[in-house]
Amino acid sequence: MRIGRLDQSGSTRAAGETKRTSSSSSSTAAGTAAAPRDAASIMGVPEPELTPNVQRALLTLMGEVDQLRQETEKLRTRVRELESLADHDAMLPVLNRRAFVREVSKALALAERHNAPSALVFFDLNGFKAINDTHGHAAGDVALHHVVSLIASHLRETDAIGRLGGDEFGVVLTLSTQSAAETKAQQLAALIADTPFEHEGKALQVGAAWGVWPLEAGMTTDVALAEADAAMYANKAAIKERAAS
């Protein structure tokens, strides 16, 4: 029957078309799958363009970038070292005067903002000049290191110690009352006087006079340092008077 033949041939054509369509779809899918590979890139350069010359140039560039990173890190480390040197005494492991004054300012700001006073202690060594004159400046240097080590080992992490002059030192006792600071200063002075140090086989000793001044709201760093210094000299005079009587 014609209808039958038409149906059969139509089915055959349909099948052929279906097969061709399927093949075409497969080719399209394969092309689509291949597209990402064609679009792949390294550092923004498509893969087909990665000729040997381009690859060598990219490797050189990557090496230069890595070298710049290393040099930048070295510079950062050096900056940190210089900042540390700028804040520390040239001979002793304590803050220099400029950096210590900054710590006093921080304590005063804490008192101003939070009504949390701290205290400033001023130390001056007794007998230091005699050691320099009798045993030489090397012995004096040992004495300074000895005193700094004793004081620093009995302070908290929140406290600060700095060298204010030849044999003068300042200590900020954070969040300490004047009474507590005076007790602490007296203990440190006794520790210094009772702990000898050795130089060239000889046991030597120094003493320490001290003065305390509270770091309270409304005060300036200059006033605080001057008042603590004055309190220290009053204490030093009292020590000499007791020794003479």
C-alpha positions in Angstrom: 0.0 0.0 0.0 1.2 3.5 -0.8 0.5 4.8 2.6 2.5 1.9 3.9 5.4 2.6 1.6 5.3 6.2 2.5 5.3 5.4 6.1 8.2 3.0 5.7 10.3 5.4 3.6 9.3 8.3 5.9 10.4 6.2 8.9 13.7 5.5 7.1 14.2 9.1 6.4 13.3 10.1 9.9 15.7 7.6 11.2 18.4 8.9 9.0 17.6 12.4 10.0 17.6 11.4 13.6 21.0 9.7 13.2 22.4 12.8 11.4 20.9 15.0 14.1 22.4 12.8 16.8 25.8 12.9 15.1 25.6 16.7 14.7 24.7 17.1 18.4 27.6 14.9 19.4 29.9 17.0 17.2 28.5 20.1 18.8 28.9 18.7 22.2 32.4 17.7 21.5 33.2 21.1 20.1 31.7 22.7 23.2 33.7 20.4 25.4 36.9 21.3 23.5 36.2 25.0 23.8 37.4 25.4 27.4 40.6 23.7 26.5 41.1 26.1 23.6 40.3 29.1 25.9 42.7 27.9 28.7 45.3 30.4 29.6 48.4 30.9 31.8 48.7 34.4 33.5 46.1 35.6 31.0 47.8 34.3 27.9 45.7 31.8 25.9 47.3 28.3 25.5 47.7 28.5 21.7 49.8 31.6 22.2 52.2 30.0 24.7 55.1 29.7 22.2 58.5 28.8 23.6 59.5 32.5 23.6 56.3 33.4 25.5 56.9 30.7 28.0 60.5 31.8 28.6 59.3 35.4 29.1 56.6 34.3 31.6 59.1 32.2 33.6 61.5 35.2 33.7 58.7 37.5 34.8 57.5 35.0 37.5 61.1 34.8 38.8 61.4 38.6 39.0 58.1 38.8 40.8 59.3 36.3 43.4 62.6 38.2 43.8 60.6 41.4 44.4 58.6 39.7 47.1 61.7 38.5 48.9 63.3 42.0 48.7 60.1 43.6 50.0 60.1 41.3 53.0 63.7 42.1 53.7 62.9 45.8 53.5 60.0 45.3 55.9 62.2 43.4 58.3 64.9 46.1 58.1 62.3 48.8 58.8 61.1 47.0 61.9 64.8 46.7 63.1 65.4 50.4 62.5 62.2 51.3 64.4 63.4 49.2 67.3 66.8 50.8 67.2 65.2 54.3 67.1 63.3 53.5 70.3 66.0 51.8 72.4 69.1 53.0 74.2 72.3 52.6 72.3 74.0 50.5 75.0 71.3 49.1 77.3 68.2 46.9 76.5 65.8 49.6 77.6 63.9 52.4 75.9 65.7 55.7 75.2 64.4 58.9 76.6 62.3 59.8 73.6 60.5 56.5 73.6 60.1 56.5 77.4 58.5 59.9 77.3 56.0 58.5 74.8 55.2 55.7 77.3 54.5 58.4 79.9 52.2 60.2 77.5 50.3 56.9 76.9 49.8 56.5 80.7 48.6 60.0 81.0 46.1 59.5 78.1 44.9 56.3 79.9 44.3 58.4 83.0 42.5 61.1 81.0 40.2 58.8 79.1 39.4 56.1 81.6 40.3 57.8 85.0 42.9 55.0 85.5 46.0 56.6 87.0 49.5 55.1 86.8 52.8 56.1 88.5 56.2 57.3 87.4 59.3 56.2 89.2 62.6 58.0 88.8 65.8 56.1 89.8 69.3 57.6 90.2 72.2 55.3 91.1 74.4 56.0 94.1 78.1 55.1 94.0 78.1 54.8 90.2 80.7 57.6 89.7 83.0 56.0 92.3 82.9 52.7 90.4 83.8 54.5 87.1 86.6 56.5 88.8 88.0 53.5 90.7 87.5 50.5 88.4 87.0 52.2 85.0 84.2 52.7 82.6 84.0 49.0 81.7 83.0 48.4 85.3 80.5 51.2 85.1 78.9 49.6 82.0 78.6 46.3 83.9 76.9 48.1 86.7 74.3 49.7 84.4 73.5 46.3 82.8 73.3 44.8 86.2 70.8 47.4 87.5 68.7 47.3 84.3 68.5 43.5 84.5 67.4 43.6 88.2 64.7 46.2 87.5 63.3 44.7 84.3 63.1 41.2 85.9 60.7 42.6 88.5 58.3 44.5 86.2 55.1 43.5 84.5 54.6 43.2 80.8 52.5 46.3 80.9 55.2 48.4 82.6 58.0 50.3 80.9 61.6 51.1 81.7 63.8 53.7 80.0 67.2 55.4 80.4 66.8 59.1 81.0 70.5 60.0 81.4 73.9 58.5 82.3 72.8 56.6 85.4 69.2 57.8 85.6 66.3 55.5 84.8 62.5 55.9 84.6 59.8 53.3 85.1 56.1 53.6 84.3 54.0 51.4 86.6 50.8 51.0 84.7 47.6 51.2 86.7 49.4 51.6 90.0 48.6 54.0 92.8 51.2 56.3 94.2 51.3 54.2 97.4 51.8 50.9 95.5 54.5 52.6 93.3 56.4 53.8 96.4 56.4 50.3 97.8 57.6 48.9 94.6 60.3 51.5 94.2 61.5 50.9 97.7 61.7 47.1 97.0 63.6 47.7 93.8 66.1 50.0 95.5 66.7 47.5 98.3 67.2 44.8 95.7 69.8 46.9 93.8 71.7 47.7 97.0 71.7 44.1 98.3 72.7 42.4 95.0 76.4 42.9 94.2 77.8 42.3 90.7 81.1 41.0 89.7 83.8 42.7 87.6 87.2 41.2 87.0 86.8 38.9 90.0 85.7 41.7 92.3 82.3 42.0 93.9 81.0 45.6 93.5 77.8 47.3 94.6 75.7 50.4 93.8 72.7 51.9 95.5 69.7 53.7 94.1 67.7 56.8 95.1 64.1 57.0 93.9 61.2 59.4 93.5 57.6 58.6 92.6 54.9 60.8 91.0 51.4 59.9 90.1 50.4 60.1 86.4 46.9 61.6 86.6 44.5 63.3 84.3 45.3 66.9 83.5 49.1 66.5 83.9 51.7 66.9 81.2 54.7 64.7 80.6 57.1 67.5 81.4 55.5 68.2 84.8 55.4 64.5 85.6 59.1 64.0 84.8 60.1 67.1 86.7 58.1 66.2 89.8 59.4 62.6 89.8 63.0 63.9 89.4 62.5 66.4 92.3 61.1 63.6 94.5 64.2 61.5 93.7 66.6 64.3 94.6 64.8 64.8 97.9 65.1 61.1 98.6 68.8 61.2 97.6 69.4 64.1 100.0 67.7 62.2 102.8 69.9 59.2 102.1 73.1 61.3 102.3 71.8 63.0 105.5 71.2 59.6 107.2 74.6 58.3 106.1 76.3 61.4 107.5 74.6 61.3 110.9 
